[in-house]
Amino acid sequence: MDMNTFRSGVYQDRGDYKSFLPTLVNHSWEWTDAELNILLEQASSELGSLNAFSDLIPNIDIYIRMHIKTEANKSNKIEEQRRVLKKTCSRLKTLLRKRETTNKKSIITLGL
């Protein structure tokens, strides 16, 4: 079957609604675009890499759980740093207000 003339399916009228009937794809394909060959080779290579990686990790669920815990730990550290930063900023604001008040009192005292 030629890729350029391929139709994925047709809509069939069913009275109140239309349904989509896909075309069967279990046959040989032909294409003339050389770029498609390159893309298929790259996709095949990536699938092979993924397969090799899955062979290294026999139970992917354990890896996923470990990865989720690691990300949660990083997120907690970020939130802790954000909390410490907010606390520090509020302390600095308080100190600046006290310093301004002290400076105003000194200016008033010197003015009298």
MARTOR-247927 format. One record per atom (N, C-alpha, C): residue number from 1; residue in three letters; atom name; x, y, z. Coordinates in Angstrom, 3 decimals. Layout:
<rs>
{i: NUM	aa: ALA	at: CA	x: X	y: Y	z: Z}
...
</rs>
This chain:
<rs>
{i: 1	aa: MET	at: N	x: 0.842	y: -1.173	z: 0.000}
{i: 1	aa: MET	at: CA	x: 0.000	y: 0.000	z: 0.000}
{i: 1	aa: MET	at: C	x: 0.893	y: 1.243	z: 0.000}
{i: 2	aa: ASP	at: N	x: 0.543	y: 2.220	z: -0.777}
{i: 2	aa: ASP	at: CA	x: 1.319	y: 3.451	z: -0.903}
{i: 2	aa: ASP	at: C	x: 0.955	y: 4.402	z: 0.229}
{i: 3	aa: MET	at: N	x: 1.961	y: 4.956	z: 0.892}
{i: 3	aa: MET	at: CA	x: 1.734	y: 5.867	z: 2.023}
{i: 3	aa: MET	at: C	x: 1.035	y: 7.149	z: 1.593}
{i: 4	aa: ASN	at: N	x: 1.289	y: 7.611	z: 0.381}
{i: 4	aa: ASN	at: CA	x: 0.724	y: 8.886	z: -0.071}
{i: 4	aa: ASN	at: C	x: -0.778	y: 8.812	z: -0.319}
{i: 5	aa: THR	at: N	x: -1.292	y: 7.637	z: -0.635}
{i: 5	aa: THR	at: CA	x: -2.723	y: 7.504	z: -0.929}
{i: 5	aa: THR	at: C	x: -3.492	y: 6.830	z: 0.203}
{i: 6	aa: PHE	at: N	x: -2.821	y: 6.561	z: 1.311}
{i: 6	aa: PHE	at: CA	x: -3.446	y: 5.850	z: 2.433}
{i: 6	aa: PHE	at: C	x: -4.490	y: 6.720	z: 3.126}
{i: 7	aa: ARG	at: N	x: -5.635	y: 6.131	z: 3.427}
{i: 7	aa: ARG	at: CA	x: -6.684	y: 6.777	z: 4.220}
{i: 7	aa: ARG	at: C	x: -6.833	y: 5.971	z: 5.501}
{i: 8	aa: SER	at: N	x: -6.831	y: 6.640	z: 6.623}
{i: 8	aa: SER	at: CA	x: -6.862	y: 5.944	z: 7.904}
{i: 8	aa: SER	at: C	x: -8.185	y: 5.254	z: 8.173}
{i: 9	aa: GLY	at: N	x: -9.247	y: 5.655	z: 7.486}
{i: 9	aa: GLY	at: CA	x: -10.547	y: 5.031	z: 7.676}
{i: 9	aa: GLY	at: C	x: -11.633	y: 5.902	z: 7.087}
{i: 10	aa: VAL	at: N	x: -12.852	y: 5.495	z: 7.311}
{i: 10	aa: VAL	at: CA	x: -13.990	y: 6.252	z: 6.792}
{i: 10	aa: VAL	at: C	x: -15.046	y: 6.379	z: 7.887}
{i: 11	aa: TYR	at: N	x: -15.837	y: 7.450	z: 7.795}
{i: 11	aa: TYR	at: CA	x: -16.972	y: 7.615	z: 8.693}
{i: 11	aa: TYR	at: C	x: -18.188	y: 6.963	z: 8.054}
{i: 12	aa: GLN	at: N	x: -18.902	y: 6.172	z: 8.830}
{i: 12	aa: GLN	at: CA	x: -20.081	y: 5.489	z: 8.320}
{i: 12	aa: GLN	at: C	x: -21.307	y: 5.999	z: 9.077}
{i: 13	aa: ASP	at: N	x: -22.319	y: 6.370	z: 8.347}
{i: 13	aa: ASP	at: CA	x: -23.538	y: 6.906	z: 8.934}
{i: 13	aa: ASP	at: C	x: -24.308	y: 5.778	z: 9.621}
{i: 14	aa: ARG	at: N	x: -24.674	y: 5.968	z: 10.895}
{i: 14	aa: ARG	at: CA	x: -25.379	y: 4.958	z: 11.678}
{i: 14	aa: ARG	at: C	x: -26.758	y: 5.441	z: 12.131}
{i: 15	aa: GLY	at: N	x: -27.335	y: 6.343	z: 11.385}
{i: 15	aa: GLY	at: CA	x: -28.641	y: 6.879	z: 11.761}
{i: 15	aa: GLY	at: C	x: -28.476	y: 8.164	z: 12.548}
{i: 16	aa: ASP	at: N	x: -28.498	y: 8.064	z: 13.877}
{i: 16	aa: ASP	at: CA	x: -28.374	y: 9.238	z: 14.740}
{i: 16	aa: ASP	at: C	x: -26.930	y: 9.694	z: 14.918}
{i: 17	aa: TYR	at: N	x: -26.001	y: 8.874	z: 14.587}
{i: 17	aa: TYR	at: CA	x: -24.588	y: 9.208	z: 14.783}
{i: 17	aa: TYR	at: C	x: -23.752	y: 8.619	z: 13.654}
{i: 18	aa: LYS	at: N	x: -22.477	y: 9.037	z: 13.605}
{i: 18	aa: LYS	at: CA	x: -21.528	y: 8.475	z: 12.642}
{i: 18	aa: LYS	at: C	x: -20.458	y: 7.727	z: 13.423}
{i: 19	aa: SER	at: N	x: -20.005	y: 6.645	z: 12.870}
{i: 19	aa: SER	at: CA	x: -18.919	y: 5.901	z: 13.503}
{i: 19	aa: SER	at: C	x: -17.729	y: 5.869	z: 12.548}
{i: 20	aa: PHE	at: N	x: -16.545	y: 5.751	z: 13.136}
{i: 20	aa: PHE	at: CA	x: -15.317	y: 5.709	z: 12.347}
{i: 20	aa: PHE	at: C	x: -14.879	y: 4.262	z: 12.208}
{i: 21	aa: LEU	at: N	x: -14.688	y: 3.810	z: 10.989}
{i: 21	aa: LEU	at: CA	x: -14.198	y: 2.462	z: 10.720}
{i: 21	aa: LEU	at: C	x: -12.775	y: 2.559	z: 10.201}
{i: 22	aa: PRO	at: N	x: -11.814	y: 2.111	z: 10.987}
{i: 22	aa: PRO	at: CA	x: -10.416	y: 2.209	z: 10.543}
{i: 22	aa: PRO	at: C	x: -10.115	y: 1.230	z: 9.415}
{i: 23	aa: THR	at: N	x: -9.147	y: 1.607	z: 8.601}
{i: 23	aa: THR	at: CA	x: -8.690	y: 0.747	z: 7.515}
{i: 23	aa: THR	at: C	x: -7.738	y: -0.297	z: 8.079}
{i: 24	aa: LEU	at: N	x: -7.799	y: -1.499	z: 7.574}
{i: 24	aa: LEU	at: CA	x: -6.876	y: -2.542	z: 8.018}
{i: 24	aa: LEU	at: C	x: -5.450	y: -2.173	z: 7.601}
{i: 25	aa: VAL	at: N	x: -4.496	y: -2.405	z: 8.470}
{i: 25	aa: VAL	at: CA	x: -3.111	y: -2.009	z: 8.184}
{i: 25	aa: VAL	at: C	x: -2.164	y: -3.204	z: 8.155}
{i: 26	aa: ASN	at: N	x: -2.690	y: -4.394	z: 8.161}
{i: 26	aa: ASN	at: CA	x: -1.843	y: -5.579	z: 8.193}
{i: 26	aa: ASN	at: C	x: -1.465	y: -6.011	z: 6.772}
{i: 27	aa: HIS	at: N	x: -0.654	y: -5.189	z: 6.111}
{i: 27	aa: HIS	at: CA	x: -0.139	y: -5.509	z: 4.778}
{i: 27	aa: HIS	at: C	x: 1.149	y: -4.728	z: 4.560}
{i: 28	aa: SER	at: N	x: 1.839	y: -5.016	z: 3.478}
{i: 28	aa: SER	at: CA	x: 3.126	y: -4.359	z: 3.230}
{i: 28	aa: SER	at: C	x: 2.904	y: -2.892	z: 2.820}
{i: 29	aa: TRP	at: N	x: 3.865	y: -2.066	z: 3.211}
{i: 29	aa: TRP	at: CA	x: 3.786	y: -0.631	z: 2.934}
{i: 29	aa: TRP	at: C	x: 4.895	y: -0.225	z: 1.990}
{i: 30	aa: GLU	at: N	x: 4.639	y: 0.757	z: 1.165}
{i: 30	aa: GLU	at: CA	x: 5.648	y: 1.306	z: 0.256}
{i: 30	aa: GLU	at: C	x: 5.666	y: 2.819	z: 0.419}
{i: 31	aa: TRP	at: N	x: 6.878	y: 3.396	z: 0.399}
{i: 31	aa: TRP	at: CA	x: 6.993	y: 4.848	z: 0.417}
{i: 31	aa: TRP	at: C	x: 8.193	y: 5.257	z: -0.415}
{i: 32	aa: THR	at: N	x: 8.117	y: 6.472	z: -0.899}
{i: 32	aa: THR	at: CA	x: 9.169	y: 6.961	z: -1.790}
{i: 32	aa: THR	at: C	x: 10.034	y: 8.018	z: -1.124}
{i: 33	aa: ASP	at: N	x: 9.653	y: 8.483	z: 0.028}
{i: 33	aa: ASP	at: CA	x: 10.389	y: 9.540	z: 0.720}
{i: 33	aa: ASP	at: C	x: 11.554	y: 8.922	z: 1.503}
{i: 34	aa: ALA	at: N	x: 12.782	y: 9.301	z: 1.157}
{i: 34	aa: ALA	at: CA	x: 13.966	y: 8.749	z: 1.826}
{i: 34	aa: ALA	at: C	x: 14.062	y: 9.224	z: 3.269}
{i: 35	aa: GLU	at: N	x: 13.510	y: 10.396	z: 3.571}
{i: 35	aa: GLU	at: CA	x: 13.562	y: 10.907	z: 4.946}
{i: 35	aa: GLU	at: C	x: 12.781	y: 10.001	z: 5.892}
{i: 36	aa: LEU	at: N	x: 11.740	y: 9.372	z: 5.393}
{i: 36	aa: LEU	at: CA	x: 10.958	y: 8.457	z: 6.209}
{i: 36	aa: LEU	at: C	x: 11.808	y: 7.252	z: 6.633}
{i: 37	aa: ASN	at: N	x: 12.683	y: 6.789	z: 5.756}
{i: 37	aa: ASN	at: CA	x: 13.599	y: 5.696	z: 6.120}
{i: 37	aa: ASN	at: C	x: 14.501	y: 6.107	z: 7.274}
{i: 38	aa: ILE	at: N	x: 15.026	y: 7.322	z: 7.198}
{i: 38	aa: ILE	at: CA	x: 15.918	y: 7.816	z: 8.255}
{i: 38	aa: ILE	at: C	x: 15.169	y: 7.901	z: 9.578}
{i: 39	aa: LEU	at: N	x: 13.945	y: 8.435	z: 9.538}
{i: 39	aa: LEU	at: CA	x: 13.150	y: 8.548	z: 10.757}
{i: 39	aa: LEU	at: C	x: 12.805	y: 7.181	z: 11.345}
{i: 40	aa: LEU	at: N	x: 12.502	y: 6.225	z: 10.487}
{i: 40	aa: LEU	at: CA	x: 12.220	y: 4.866	z: 10.962}
{i: 40	aa: LEU	at: C	x: 13.451	y: 4.224	z: 11.585}
{i: 41	aa: GLU	at: N	x: 14.618	y: 4.463	z: 11.011}
{i: 41	aa: GLU	at: CA	x: 15.856	y: 3.930	z: 11.576}
{i: 41	aa: GLU	at: C	x: 16.122	y: 4.537	z: 12.948}
{i: 42	aa: GLN	at: N	x: 15.918	y: 5.849	z: 13.087}
{i: 42	aa: GLN	at: CA	x: 16.122	y: 6.503	z: 14.370}
{i: 42	aa: GLN	at: C	x: 15.138	y: 5.984	z: 15.420}
{i: 43	aa: ALA	at: N	x: 13.869	y: 5.818	z: 15.022}
{i: 43	aa: ALA	at: CA	x: 12.862	y: 5.296	z: 15.944}
{i: 43	aa: ALA	at: C	x: 13.214	y: 3.879	z: 16.380}
{i: 44	aa: SER	at: N	x: 13.672	y: 3.066	z: 15.431}
{i: 44	aa: SER	at: CA	x: 14.060	y: 1.694	z: 15.746}
{i: 44	aa: SER	at: C	x: 15.242	y: 1.673	z: 16.714}
{i: 45	aa: SER	at: N	x: 16.192	y: 2.561	z: 16.509}
{i: 45	aa: SER	at: CA	x: 17.350	y: 2.650	z: 17.398}
{i: 45	aa: SER	at: C	x: 16.928	y: 3.060	z: 18.806}
{i: 46	aa: GLU	at: N	x: 16.044	y: 4.033	z: 18.898}
{i: 46	aa: GLU	at: CA	x: 15.566	y: 4.479	z: 20.214}
{i: 46	aa: GLU	at: C	x: 14.794	y: 3.370	z: 20.925}
{i: 47	aa: LEU	at: N	x: 13.983	y: 2.620	z: 20.182}
{i: 47	aa: LEU	at: CA	x: 13.259	y: 1.495	z: 20.781}
{i: 47	aa: LEU	at: C	x: 14.232	y: 0.429	z: 21.285}
{i: 48	aa: GLY	at: N	x: 15.304	y: 0.208	z: 20.537}
{i: 48	aa: GLY	at: CA	x: 16.325	y: -0.740	z: 20.976}
{i: 48	aa: GLY	at: C	x: 16.998	y: -0.282	z: 22.259}
{i: 49	aa: SER	at: N	x: 17.273	y: 1.012	z: 22.352}
{i: 49	aa: SER	at: CA	x: 17.875	y: 1.552	z: 23.572}
{i: 49	aa: SER	at: C	x: 16.931	y: 1.393	z: 24.755}
{i: 50	aa: LEU	at: N	x: 15.667	y: 1.667	z: 24.527}
{i: 50	aa: LEU	at: CA	x: 14.666	y: 1.517	z: 25.583}
{i: 50	aa: LEU	at: C	x: 14.559	y: 0.066	z: 26.019}
{i: 51	aa: ASN	at: N	x: 14.620	y: -0.847	z: 25.065}
{i: 51	aa: ASN	at: CA	x: 14.566	y: -2.274	z: 25.385}
{i: 51	aa: ASN	at: C	x: 15.782	y: -2.685	z: 26.213}
{i: 52	aa: ALA	at: N	x: 16.963	y: -2.198	z: 25.839}
{i: 52	aa: ALA	at: CA	x: 18.178	y: -2.520	z: 26.594}
{i: 52	aa: ALA	at: C	x: 18.075	y: -1.977	z: 28.014}
{i: 53	aa: PHE	at: N	x: 17.524	y: -0.766	z: 28.160}
{i: 53	aa: PHE	at: CA	x: 17.367	y: -0.169	z: 29.486}
{i: 53	aa: PHE	at: C	x: 16.387	y: -0.982	z: 30.326}
{i: 54	aa: SER	at: N	x: 15.333	y: -1.470	z: 29.697}
{i: 54	aa: SER	at: CA	x: 14.355	y: -2.269	z: 30.446}
{i: 54	aa: SER	at: C	x: 14.948	y: -3.614	z: 30.856}
{i: 55	aa: ASP	at: N	x: 15.913	y: -4.117	z: 30.097}
{i: 55	aa: ASP	at: CA	x: 16.585	y: -5.356	z: 30.497}
{i: 55	aa: ASP	at: C	x: 17.480	y: -5.130	z: 31.705}
{i: 56	aa: LEU	at: N	x: 18.049	y: -3.929	z: 31.838}
{i: 56	aa: LEU	at: CA	x: 18.910	y: -3.621	z: 32.983}
{i: 56	aa: LEU	at: C	x: 18.109	y: -3.498	z: 34.268}
{i: 57	aa: ILE	at: N	x: 16.890	y: -3.016	z: 34.158}
{i: 57	aa: ILE	at: CA	x: 16.033	y: -2.848	z: 35.327}
{i: 57	aa: ILE	at: C	x: 14.893	y: -3.848	z: 35.201}
{i: 58	aa: PRO	at: N	x: 14.996	y: -4.975	z: 35.919}
{i: 58	aa: PRO	at: CA	x: 13.998	y: -6.026	z: 35.726}
{i: 58	aa: PRO	at: C	x: 12.597	y: -5.625	z: 36.194}
{i: 59	aa: ASN	at: N	x: 12.486	y: -4.870	z: 37.287}
{i: 59	aa: ASN	at: CA	x: 11.179	y: -4.455	z: 37.782}
{i: 59	aa: ASN	at: C	x: 11.108	y: -2.935	z: 37.744}
{i: 60	aa: ILE	at: N	x: 10.532	y: -2.391	z: 36.694}
{i: 60	aa: ILE	at: CA	x: 10.508	y: -0.942	z: 36.492}
{i: 60	aa: ILE	at: C	x: 9.684	y: -0.237	z: 37.550}
{i: 61	aa: ASP	at: N	x: 8.706	y: -0.934	z: 38.156}
{i: 61	aa: ASP	at: CA	x: 7.867	y: -0.313	z: 39.189}
{i: 61	aa: ASP	at: C	x: 8.701	y: 0.120	z: 40.392}
{i: 62	aa: ILE	at: N	x: 9.685	y: -0.686	z: 40.760}
{i: 62	aa: ILE	at: CA	x: 10.560	y: -0.325	z: 41.885}
{i: 62	aa: ILE	at: C	x: 11.355	y: 0.933	z: 41.531}
{i: 63	aa: TYR	at: N	x: 11.860	y: 0.992	z: 40.332}
{i: 63	aa: TYR	at: CA	x: 12.614	y: 2.172	z: 39.892}
{i: 63	aa: TYR	at: C	x: 11.730	y: 3.411	z: 39.901}
{i: 64	aa: ILE	at: N	x: 10.499	y: 3.273	z: 39.424}
{i: 64	aa: ILE	at: CA	x: 9.586	y: 4.417	z: 39.384}
{i: 64	aa: ILE	at: C	x: 9.288	y: 4.906	z: 40.796}
{i: 65	aa: ARG	at: N	x: 9.009	y: 3.971	z: 41.721}
{i: 65	aa: ARG	at: CA	x: 8.758	y: 4.376	z: 43.114}
{i: 65	aa: ARG	at: C	x: 9.966	y: 5.085	z: 43.709}
{i: 66	aa: MET	at: N	x: 11.172	y: 4.568	z: 43.424}
{i: 66	aa: MET	at: CA	x: 12.389	y: 5.197	z: 43.934}
{i: 66	aa: MET	at: C	x: 12.536	y: 6.601	z: 43.355}
{i: 67	aa: HIS	at: N	x: 12.245	y: 6.747	z: 42.065}
{i: 67	aa: HIS	at: CA	x: 12.356	y: 8.054	z: 41.412}
{i: 67	aa: HIS	at: C	x: 11.343	y: 9.040	z: 42.012}
{i: 68	aa: ILE	at: N	x: 10.128	y: 8.588	z: 42.280}
{i: 68	aa: ILE	at: CA	x: 9.109	y: 9.453	z: 42.887}
{i: 68	aa: ILE	at: C	x: 9.553	y: 9.908	z: 44.268}
{i: 69	aa: LYS	at: N	x: 10.120	y: 9.002	z: 45.055}
{i: 69	aa: LYS	at: CA	x: 10.598	y: 9.373	z: 46.395}
{i: 69	aa: LYS	at: C	x: 11.741	y: 10.382	z: 46.306}
{i: 70	aa: THR	at: N	x: 12.628	y: 10.193	z: 45.335}
{i: 70	aa: THR	at: CA	x: 13.743	y: 11.130	z: 45.157}
{i: 70	aa: THR	at: C	x: 13.224	y: 12.515	z: 44.787}
{i: 71	aa: GLU	at: N	x: 12.270	y: 12.568	z: 43.871}
{i: 71	aa: GLU	at: CA	x: 11.697	y: 13.861	z: 43.473}
{i: 71	aa: GLU	at: C	x: 10.951	y: 14.514	z: 44.630}
{i: 72	aa: ALA	at: N	x: 10.247	y: 13.720	z: 45.427}
{i: 72	aa: ALA	at: CA	x: 9.536	y: 14.268	z: 46.587}
{i: 72	aa: ALA	at: C	x: 10.527	y: 14.831	z: 47.598}
{i: 73	aa: ASN	at: N	x: 11.648	y: 14.149	z: 47.768}
{i: 73	aa: ASN	at: CA	x: 12.675	y: 14.620	z: 48.685}
{i: 73	aa: ASN	at: C	x: 13.254	y: 15.950	z: 48.206}
{i: 74	aa: LYS	at: N	x: 13.524	y: 16.049	z: 46.910}
{i: 74	aa: LYS	at: CA	x: 14.038	y: 17.305	z: 46.355}
{i: 74	aa: LYS	at: C	x: 13.025	y: 18.422	z: 46.527}
{i: 75	aa: SER	at: N	x: 11.765	y: 18.109	z: 46.300}
{i: 75	aa: SER	at: CA	x: 10.707	y: 19.107	z: 46.441}
{i: 75	aa: SER	at: C	x: 10.615	y: 19.597	z: 47.888}
{i: 76	aa: ASN	at: N	x: 10.733	y: 18.670	z: 48.846}
{i: 76	aa: ASN	at: CA	x: 10.705	y: 19.054	z: 50.263}
{i: 76	aa: ASN	at: C	x: 11.870	y: 19.965	z: 50.608}
{i: 77	aa: LYS	at: N	x: 13.043	y: 19.673	z: 50.053}
{i: 77	aa: LYS	at: CA	x: 14.207	y: 20.525	z: 50.306}
{i: 77	aa: LYS	at: C	x: 13.989	y: 21.926	z: 49.740}
{i: 78	aa: ILE	at: N	x: 13.393	y: 21.997	z: 48.562}
{i: 78	aa: ILE	at: CA	x: 13.108	y: 23.305	z: 47.951}
{i: 78	aa: ILE	at: C	x: 12.130	y: 24.081	z: 48.817}
{i: 79	aa: GLU	at: N	x: 11.077	y: 23.406	z: 49.283}
{i: 79	aa: GLU	at: CA	x: 10.084	y: 24.072	z: 50.131}
{i: 79	aa: GLU	at: C	x: 10.706	y: 24.528	z: 51.445}
{i: 80	aa: GLU	at: N	x: 11.592	y: 23.728	z: 52.006}
{i: 80	aa: GLU	at: CA	x: 12.267	y: 24.107	z: 53.253}
{i: 80	aa: GLU	at: C	x: 13.132	y: 25.347	z: 53.029}
{i: 81	aa: GLN	at: N	x: 13.866	y: 25.384	z: 51.919}
{i: 81	aa: GLN	at: CA	x: 14.686	y: 26.553	z: 51.613}
{i: 81	aa: GLN	at: C	x: 13.815	y: 27.790	z: 51.409}
{i: 82	aa: ARG	at: N	x: 12.675	y: 27.625	z: 50.767}
{i: 82	aa: ARG	at: CA	x: 11.755	y: 28.741	z: 50.558}
{i: 82	aa: ARG	at: C	x: 11.244	y: 29.268	z: 51.909}
{i: 83	aa: ARG	at: N	x: 10.916	y: 28.330	z: 52.817}
{i: 83	aa: ARG	at: CA	x: 10.421	y: 28.725	z: 54.136}
{i: 83	aa: ARG	at: C	x: 11.498	y: 29.474	z: 54.910}
{i: 84	aa: VAL	at: N	x: 12.735	y: 28.962	z: 54.872}
{i: 84	aa: VAL	at: CA	x: 13.842	y: 29.617	z: 55.576}
{i: 84	aa: VAL	at: C	x: 14.087	y: 31.000	z: 54.984}
{i: 85	aa: LEU	at: N	x: 14.021	y: 31.123	z: 53.672}
{i: 85	aa: LEU	at: CA	x: 14.235	y: 32.406	z: 53.019}
{i: 85	aa: LEU	at: C	x: 13.162	y: 33.415	z: 53.413}
{i: 86	aa: LYS	at: N	x: 11.906	y: 32.979	z: 53.457}
{i: 86	aa: LYS	at: CA	x: 10.825	y: 33.879	z: 53.882}
{i: 86	aa: LYS	at: C	x: 11.032	y: 34.333	z: 55.315}
{i: 87	aa: LYS	at: N	x: 11.425	y: 33.400	z: 56.176}
{i: 87	aa: LYS	at: CA	x: 11.656	y: 33.730	z: 57.583}
{i: 87	aa: LYS	at: C	x: 12.796	y: 34.737	z: 57.717}
{i: 88	aa: THR	at: N	x: 13.860	y: 34.526	z: 56.968}
{i: 88	aa: THR	at: CA	x: 14.999	y: 35.430	z: 56.997}
{i: 88	aa: THR	at: C	x: 14.603	y: 36.814	z: 56.488}
{i: 89	aa: CYS	at: N	x: 13.825	y: 36.858	z: 55.416}
{i: 89	aa: CYS	at: CA	x: 13.383	y: 38.143	z: 54.871}
{i: 89	aa: CYS	at: C	x: 12.511	y: 38.886	z: 55.875}
{i: 90	aa: SER	at: N	x: 11.637	y: 38.167	z: 56.561}
{i: 90	aa: SER	at: CA	x: 10.782	y: 38.839	z: 57.548}
{i: 90	aa: SER	at: C	x: 11.620	y: 39.364	z: 58.709}
{i: 91	aa: ARG	at: N	x: 12.648	y: 38.641	z: 59.120}
{i: 91	aa: ARG	at: CA	x: 13.540	y: 39.123	z: 60.181}
{i: 91	aa: ARG	at: C	x: 14.286	y: 40.375	z: 59.728}
{i: 92	aa: LEU	at: N	x: 14.753	y: 40.365	z: 58.474}
{i: 92	aa: LEU	at: CA	x: 15.453	y: 41.537	z: 57.955}
{i: 92	aa: LEU	at: C	x: 14.528	y: 42.753	z: 57.903}
{i: 93	aa: LYS	at: N	x: 13.285	y: 42.558	z: 57.505}
{i: 93	aa: LYS	at: CA	x: 12.322	y: 43.666	z: 57.481}
{i: 93	aa: LYS	at: C	x: 12.101	y: 44.222	z: 58.882}
{i: 94	aa: THR	at: N	x: 11.981	y: 43.318	z: 59.853}
{i: 94	aa: THR	at: CA	x: 11.801	y: 43.758	z: 61.244}
{i: 94	aa: THR	at: C	x: 13.005	y: 44.559	z: 61.724}
{i: 95	aa: LEU	at: N	x: 14.205	y: 44.083	z: 61.418}
{i: 95	aa: LEU	at: CA	x: 15.416	y: 44.804	z: 61.819}
{i: 95	aa: LEU	at: C	x: 15.491	y: 46.174	z: 61.145}
{i: 96	aa: LEU	at: N	x: 15.117	y: 46.244	z: 59.880}
{i: 96	aa: LEU	at: CA	x: 15.135	y: 47.529	z: 59.177}
{i: 96	aa: LEU	at: C	x: 14.126	y: 48.498	z: 59.783}
{i: 97	aa: ARG	at: N	x: 12.957	y: 48.023	z: 60.148}
{i: 97	aa: ARG	at: CA	x: 11.958	y: 48.890	z: 60.788}
{i: 97	aa: ARG	at: C	x: 12.475	y: 49.423	z: 62.117}
{i: 98	aa: LYS	at: N	x: 13.114	y: 48.517	z: 62.906}
{i: 98	aa: LYS	at: CA	x: 13.671	y: 48.947	z: 64.195}
{i: 98	aa: LYS	at: C	x: 14.764	y: 49.984	z: 63.984}
{i: 99	aa: ARG	at: N	x: 15.605	y: 49.786	z: 62.981}
{i: 99	aa: ARG	at: CA	x: 16.686	y: 50.723	z: 62.699}
{i: 99	aa: ARG	at: C	x: 16.119	y: 52.077	z: 62.269}
{i: 100	aa: GLU	at: N	x: 15.068	y: 52.048	z: 61.436}
{i: 100	aa: GLU	at: CA	x: 14.432	y: 53.303	z: 61.014}
{i: 100	aa: GLU	at: C	x: 13.855	y: 54.036	z: 62.219}
{i: 101	aa: THR	at: N	x: 13.218	y: 53.291	z: 63.108}
{i: 101	aa: THR	at: CA	x: 12.641	y: 53.902	z: 64.309}
{i: 101	aa: THR	at: C	x: 13.742	y: 54.505	z: 65.170}
{i: 102	aa: THR	at: N	x: 14.834	y: 53.768	z: 65.343}
{i: 102	aa: THR	at: CA	x: 15.958	y: 54.267	z: 66.137}
{i: 102	aa: THR	at: C	x: 16.550	y: 55.509	z: 65.491}
{i: 103	aa: ASN	at: N	x: 16.715	y: 55.508	z: 64.176}
{i: 103	aa: ASN	at: CA	x: 17.262	y: 56.664	z: 63.466}
{i: 103	aa: ASN	at: C	x: 16.352	y: 57.879	z: 63.626}
{i: 104	aa: LYS	at: N	x: 15.035	y: 57.664	z: 63.546}
{i: 104	aa: LYS	at: CA	x: 14.095	y: 58.782	z: 63.703}
{i: 104	aa: LYS	at: C	x: 14.179	y: 59.355	z: 65.104}
{i: 105	aa: LYS	at: N	x: 14.299	y: 58.466	z: 66.108}
{i: 105	aa: LYS	at: CA	x: 14.416	y: 58.934	z: 67.492}
{i: 105	aa: LYS	at: C	x: 15.702	y: 59.735	z: 67.667}
{i: 106	aa: SER	at: N	x: 16.786	y: 59.260	z: 67.057}
{i: 106	aa: SER	at: CA	x: 18.066	y: 59.978	z: 67.176}
{i: 106	aa: SER	at: C	x: 17.971	y: 61.352	z: 66.521}
{i: 107	aa: ILE	at: N	x: 17.330	y: 61.415	z: 65.378}
{i: 107	aa: ILE	at: CA	x: 17.191	y: 62.707	z: 64.688}
{i: 107	aa: ILE	at: C	x: 16.355	y: 63.675	z: 65.515}
{i: 108	aa: ILE	at: N	x: 15.277	y: 63.161	z: 66.112}
{i: 108	aa: ILE	at: CA	x: 14.429	y: 64.015	z: 66.949}
{i: 108	aa: ILE	at: C	x: 15.199	y: 64.497	z: 68.176}
{i: 109	aa: THR	at: N	x: 15.964	y: 63.576	z: 68.778}
{i: 109	aa: THR	at: CA	x: 16.747	y: 63.939	z: 69.956}
{i: 109	aa: THR	at: C	x: 17.789	y: 65.004	z: 69.620}
{i: 110	aa: LEU	at: N	x: 18.458	y: 64.833	z: 68.477}
{i: 110	aa: LEU	at: CA	x: 19.468	y: 65.819	z: 68.069}
{i: 110	aa: LEU	at: C	x: 18.818	y: 67.165	z: 67.716}
{i: 111	aa: GLY	at: N	x: 17.621	y: 67.108	z: 67.214}
{i: 111	aa: GLY	at: CA	x: 16.932	y: 68.341	z: 66.832}
{i: 111	aa: GLY	at: C	x: 16.473	y: 69.144	z: 68.034}
{i: 112	aa: LEU	at: N	x: 16.271	y: 68.487	z: 69.166}
{i: 112	aa: LEU	at: CA	x: 15.813	y: 69.211	z: 70.362}
{i: 112	aa: LEU	at: C	x: 16.988	y: 69.829	z: 71.017}
</rs>
